């Protein structure tokens, strides 16, 4: 169901009885939509987790226009973003809470590495370095947060042929202590959206399985 966080940000929430843990999800560039409503519902059921996904462009009439959404990225604020992630965790009210994000949401997962609120973090093909056009005074580089935070709790799912995560950047990411799983020949966005031309069903299933296993190590 749709809810409003204390900040006014819209979120999708599914709560299960006696969850193993709570999971906060950061969507890709196109935000909350049926794809993520279904993902929240499916993971809540299959993984026995209470799940909350936030809408990073709440209140902005951007529609499905990729260019409008890309032009809005420099206006995002790291502090506000982290606040929304914490408020989503508050709503879940679970003793253990983990975080997962996709594409630009994966980039913000790296930025959340400095937060003590999330026991494990999984980034699906998140940008390791911010593209030049996205940079602003209200945002810092993901690697800076990784270095200052607890990078060892981060699992990065990377496609070998993803232009947003070139292998030299991956080497820098790995040097922070993050665990990196590279999928050969995979491109950007290969796992979470079956409608993409880059979708790889076998790799997607494996990546989600690894993500779940990584999260569950927080309660072992």
N, C-alpha and C positions, 0 to 999 in steps of 0.2 A: 504494500500500500504506500501511497505518497504521504510523506510527512514534511514538516518544516522544522529545521533545526533552530536552536536558540538564536542563531545569527540571521535567520531568515532564509538560509539556503535550503533548496528543495532536495529531498533524498527519497530513495526507495528503500523500504524496510520490510523484511520478513523475519519474524521471531519464531523460534521453535522451542518446544518444551525440553528442558535439560540439555542445552547445547553443549557440544564439546568445547567450543570457544566462540568468540565473536569475530566476524570478518567484515572489515571496511573495504569497499571497492571504489577505485577511482576509474571512471570510464575513459574512453579515448576522446579524440577531438570532438566528436559529435554528441557526446554527453549522454544523459539519460534518454532512453528510447526503448521501444519494445525489446530490442536485442538484449539490453541490460536488465530490463524487468524480468525477462525469461532467465537470464543468467543468475540473477539474485535468487529467484524462486528455485531454480534447479540445484544450485549449490547448497542452499539451505536444506533441501530435502536429501540430496545425495551425500552431503558431507556432514549432516547433522550440526550445522552451525547457524547461529543467528547472523543475518547479513544485512548490511546497510551500504548503499551506493549513493555517492553525492553527485550533485549537478554543478560543475565548476563554472558554468555560464548562467547561473540563475539570475532571472530578472532582465536578461538581455535578449532582445528579439533577433536572434541570429539565424534561425531556421536551419536548413540543411546546407547552407552555402559555406563551402570549405574556406573560401577566401575571406569571408566575413569573420569566421571563427579564428582563422590564423591571424588576422589583423587585430583581434581582441586579446591575443595571448600576452603581448607586452603589458597589458593593463592589469593582469593578475598580480596578486601580492602574496609572496611566500608566507608571511605571517598570518594573513587571513585564511590562506589555504590550509595551513597547519591547524588553525583554530577550528575550521570546519571538520577536519579529520578527527580531531579530539572530541568535538561535539557529537559526531557520528558514533564514536566509541562510547561516549556517555550514554547515548540512547540504547546501545546494545547491553550495557551494564553487565558484562561478563568478566569473570576474574582474569581471563586471558583473552587478549584481543590481537588480531593479526591484520595485516594490510596487503592489498594486492591491487595493481593497476596496469593499464594497457596503453601502449603508445605514449602520448603525452602524460597520461595517468601513471605510466611506469616511470617517467622522469620524476614526477612528484613523489613517487615511492622512494627514489634515491634521496630526495630532499628530506624525507621523513626519517631518515636513518638516525638523525640526532635526537629523535623523540623517544623517551622511555616508555611511551604508552603502548607501543607495538612490539610484541615479543618476537615476531618474525615478519619479514617483509618479502614479497615476491613481485618483481618488476618484469612484466612482459614487454620486451623490446622498447624499453624506455630510453629516451635520448640521454646519453652519458654526458655530452656537452650541449649546452643550449644553442640552437641555430641562431646565427647573428640577428636575424629579423625578429626574434622573440625576446631579445635582451632588453632589460630596462632597469631603472634604479630600484625597483621593488622586488627584483628577483636576483638570486645568486646562483652560481654554477652548482649543478648536482654533485660534482666531485668534491667541492668544498664541504658540503654537508656530510658526504661520506667520510671524508678524512677526519672531520671534527666529531663525528658520531660513532655509532656502533655498526660498522660496515659488515661485521661478521654475521649479523643476523639477516643479511640480505641475500636472496637468491635471484640472479638475473637470468632470464630466459632470452636468448639472443638468436636471431637468424644470421647465418653466415654471410648472406648476400644483402643484408639490410643497410641501405645507405645512411640511415640515421645512427647506426652503431658501427662505424668502421673499426676494423680489427686493432689499429693502434689505440683507439679509445677504449676498446675492450681490455687491452693489456693494462691500461691505467686503472680501469675499474677493478680488475682482478688484484692489482697491487694494493688496494685499500683493505683487502681481506674478504671482500664479497665472494660468494660462490657463483661461478658462471657456468651455465649450460648452453653450449652452442649447438644449433641444429644445422647440419650440413645442407647447403643449397637453399635453405629457407630464406624468404624475403620478409619485409616488414609486415606485421599484422597477420602472421600465418596461422594463429591459433584460435582467436576468439570470435571470429565472424566468418561463418561458412559461405557467405555470399561474396567474399573477396576472391579475386582471381588467385591471390597468393596463398589461399587456405590449403593446408596440408593435414588431412584428417588424422593420419597415424601420428604425426609429430604433435599435433594438437592434443590428442589423447594422452600421449606420453608427457607432454609439458604440464598439463593439468594434474596428472597423477603425481609428478614430481613436486608440483606446487603444494598439493595437499600433504604429501609426506613431509615436506619441509616445515609446513605449519604445525603439524602434529608433534614435531620434535620439541615444541615449546611446552608440551604437557607430559612428556615422557619422564 
